[in-house]
Amino acid sequence: MNRWEHIKAERAAKRKRGLIHARDRIAERARSEGLEIRVFGSLARDRISEMSDLDILVMPGFDPDKRYSIMAWMSELAAEDDVPIDVAFADVSPELARDSVPCP
């Protein structure tokens, strides 16, 4: 591995730690709010790069009137770990559930 590849690998490992920490904090809050969430994208596939974001899928069963507040608190928690986040809702994008995995 050359120096550049080593730097990229270190950055990807740091991003992965941030993604996992943010995912775990969001999952804990989601459980306390009675939400079922799943992860899709690079974290679900374990193919993290330094540019990876956290892709969260909120499963049906939530109050649709709370959609924006759910997005807001998830974004705030992810920002605390300096992690970009995409929040999707399975009632709007059901195809994302196919490639998603449950949060621990």
C-alpha positions as CSV (number, residue, x, y, z in Angstrom):
1,M,0.0,0.0,0.0
2,N,1.5,3.4,-1.0
3,R,1.2,6.5,1.2
4,W,-1.9,7.9,-0.5
5,E,-3.7,4.6,-0.2
6,H,-2.7,4.4,3.5
7,I,-4.1,8.0,4.0
8,K,-7.4,7.1,2.3
9,A,-7.7,3.9,4.4
10,E,-7.1,5.9,7.6
11,R,-9.7,8.4,6.6
12,A,-12.2,5.7,5.7
13,A,-11.7,4.0,9.0
14,K,-12.2,7.3,10.8
15,R,-15.4,7.9,8.8
16,K,-16.6,4.4,9.6
17,R,-16.2,5.0,13.4
18,G,-18.2,8.2,13.0
19,L,-20.9,6.5,11.0
20,I,-21.3,3.7,13.5
21,H,-21.4,6.0,16.5
22,A,-24.0,8.2,14.8
23,R,-26.0,5.2,13.7
24,D,-26.0,3.8,17.3
25,R,-27.1,7.1,18.8
26,I,-29.8,7.6,16.3
27,A,-31.0,4.0,16.7
28,E,-31.2,4.5,20.5
29,R,-33.3,7.6,20.1
30,A,-35.5,6.0,17.5
31,R,-36.2,3.1,19.8
32,S,-37.2,5.5,22.6
33,E,-39.6,7.2,20.1
34,G,-41.1,3.9,19.0
35,L,-39.6,4.1,15.5
36,E,-38.1,1.2,13.5
37,I,-35.2,2.3,11.4
38,R,-32.8,0.5,9.1
39,V,-29.5,1.4,7.4
40,F,-28.9,1.2,3.6
41,G,-26.1,2.3,1.4
42,S,-22.4,2.0,2.0
43,L,-22.6,1.3,5.8
44,A,-25.1,-1.5,5.1
45,R,-22.8,-3.0,2.5
46,D,-19.7,-2.3,4.6
47,R,-18.1,-0.4,1.7
48,I,-17.1,2.8,3.5
49,S,-15.0,5.5,2.0
50,E,-13.9,8.8,3.5
51,M,-16.9,10.4,1.7
52,S,-19.6,8.0,2.9
53,D,-22.7,9.3,4.5
54,L,-25.2,7.7,6.8
55,D,-28.3,6.4,5.0
56,I,-31.2,5.9,7.4
57,L,-34.6,4.4,6.4
58,V,-37.5,5.0,8.7
59,M,-40.0,2.2,8.4
60,P,-43.8,2.6,8.3
61,G,-45.6,3.0,11.6
62,F,-44.6,6.6,12.5
63,D,-46.9,9.6,12.6
64,P,-46.5,11.3,9.2
65,D,-47.0,14.7,10.8
66,K,-43.6,14.1,12.6
67,R,-41.7,13.4,9.4
68,Y,-39.8,16.8,9.6
69,S,-39.1,16.6,13.3
70,I,-37.7,13.1,12.8
71,M,-35.4,14.3,10.1
72,A,-34.3,17.3,12.2
73,W,-33.3,15.3,15.3
74,M,-31.5,12.7,13.2
75,S,-29.6,15.4,11.3
76,E,-28.6,17.0,14.6
77,L,-27.3,13.8,16.1
78,A,-25.4,13.0,12.9
79,A,-23.9,16.5,12.8
80,E,-22.5,16.0,16.3
81,D,-20.4,13.2,14.9
82,D,-19.6,15.3,11.8
83,V,-21.4,12.8,9.6
84,P,-23.5,13.7,6.6
85,I,-26.9,11.9,6.7
86,D,-29.7,11.0,4.3
87,V,-33.0,10.2,5.9
88,A,-35.5,8.3,3.8
89,F,-39.0,7.0,4.6
90,A,-40.1,3.6,3.5
91,D,-43.7,4.8,2.8
92,V,-42.2,7.1,0.1
93,S,-39.3,4.9,-1.0
94,P,-40.2,1.3,-0.3
95,E,-37.6,0.0,-2.7
96,L,-34.8,1.0,-0.3
97,A,-36.0,-1.6,2.2
98,R,-34.8,-4.4,-0.1
99,D,-31.1,-3.5,0.4
100,S,-31.4,-2.3,4.0
101,V,-30.3,-3.9,7.2
102,P,-31.7,-3.6,10.7
103,C,-29.8,-1.3,13.2
104,P,-28.2,-3.2,16.1
